[in-house]
Amino acid sequence: MPELELSDQYFDLSFLLEIADGSTEFIVESIDMFLVQTPELMWAIYNAIKAGDRTLIAQSAHKLKPNLGFFGMLTAQSMMQEVEALAKGDADFAAIEAKYVSVRSIIAPTLEKLKVIREAKAAEL
């Protein structure tokens, strides 16, 4: 079996592995939560953009930021900070949506990689 890719230019699982302290179950559960919560929050942001709801955009972006940091997704985390700031400011919705689309282009492939990692780790249990 090829070695798992536990980091790339957009994510790094070093922190997760460190706090897991060898617990494969913890890693699998953490990835499971991320794979559920992240798409939910991304959809909430998308729908809030379409509805013109700055408050919900900012709240959802704020909730997502620590999750991204936990998975070493620092570029996405920084971009989500920008989405939150744009929503709290007076930026037009086209600018907010453009930043959202950029961050989504980073998050989507990482979710796919995390699914592969999750399956491989779950097979070790």
N, C-alpha and C positions, 0 to 999 in steps of 0.2 A: 504494500500500500504506500503511495507517495506521501511524503511528509506534508502535513497541513500547513497552509499559508496562514499564519496567525497575525500578520500585519502586511500592510502595503502603504501606498502614499496617503490613503484616506482613513485607515483604521489601524489600531495597535492594541492587541489584547493583553499586553504586558501587565497592566494594572489589574485586570480581571484575574489573570493567572496568579498574580501575587496575593491578592486577597482570598482567592480560592484555597490557597495553601494545600494544593494537591487534591482537593475535592472535585472530582469530575462531575459529581451530582450538582454541586453549586454552579459550576460552569454551565452545564446544560440548563439548569433552571434560570440562570441569569440571561442566557441567550434566548430562552423561550419567552421570558417577560419582554425583552427588548423587541423580539420579532412580533409580539402582539401590540405593545404600546406604541412603538414608533410609527407603523402604518396608520394606526388610529389617530395619533396626533397630527401626522402629515395630512390626513384627510380632513381633520378638523380645521387646520390652517387653510387648506385649499377651499373648503366650503365657506369659511369665514371671509376669505378674499372675494369669492364670488358674491357673497351676501353683503359685502362692504362693512363687515363687523370688525373694526379695529381692535376693540377690547378682546374679542375671542382670538384674533390672530396673535396678539401680544401674550395672552394667557397661555395659549397652546405652545407657542414658541418658547416661552419661559419654562414650561414643564418639560419640554423636550431637551433643552440644553444640557442638564446634568446627565441624562441618559447617554447623550452623544459623548460627553467627556469620559464617562465610565468605560466606554468602549474605545477610547483613544481616537475618537473622530474629531480631532481638534479643528480642522478646517471647517467641517460641517457645523461644529459647535459655534465657531466664530461667525459663520454666515447666518446661523439661526439667531445669534445675538443681533445681527444687522436687521433681520426680518422683524424682530421684536422692536428694535429702536425705530424702524421705519413706521411700524404700526402705531407706536406711541407718539410719533411726530405727525407732521402734516404731509408726508410723502403721498404722491398719488398711488392709486392701487396698481397701476401698471408697473411702477418701480418695485412695489412690494411683491407682486407676482413674478417679476423677472428674477428677483433674488431668491424667491421660493423655488422657482424652476431650476435655478443653478444648484441650490442645496439638494434638491430632490435628485438631480443627476449624479450626485456623489453618494447619497444615501441608498438609492435603489440597488446598485450593483453590490454594495457592501452587505445589504440584507441577504442577497443571494449567496454571498460568500459565507455569511454567518450561518445560513441554513446548512451548508455543507459541513462546516465545523461542528455544528450542533449534532448532526447525524453521526459524524465520526466519533464524537465524544460520547454520545448516547450508546453507541455500539460497544464502548469500553465498560459500560456499567454491568 
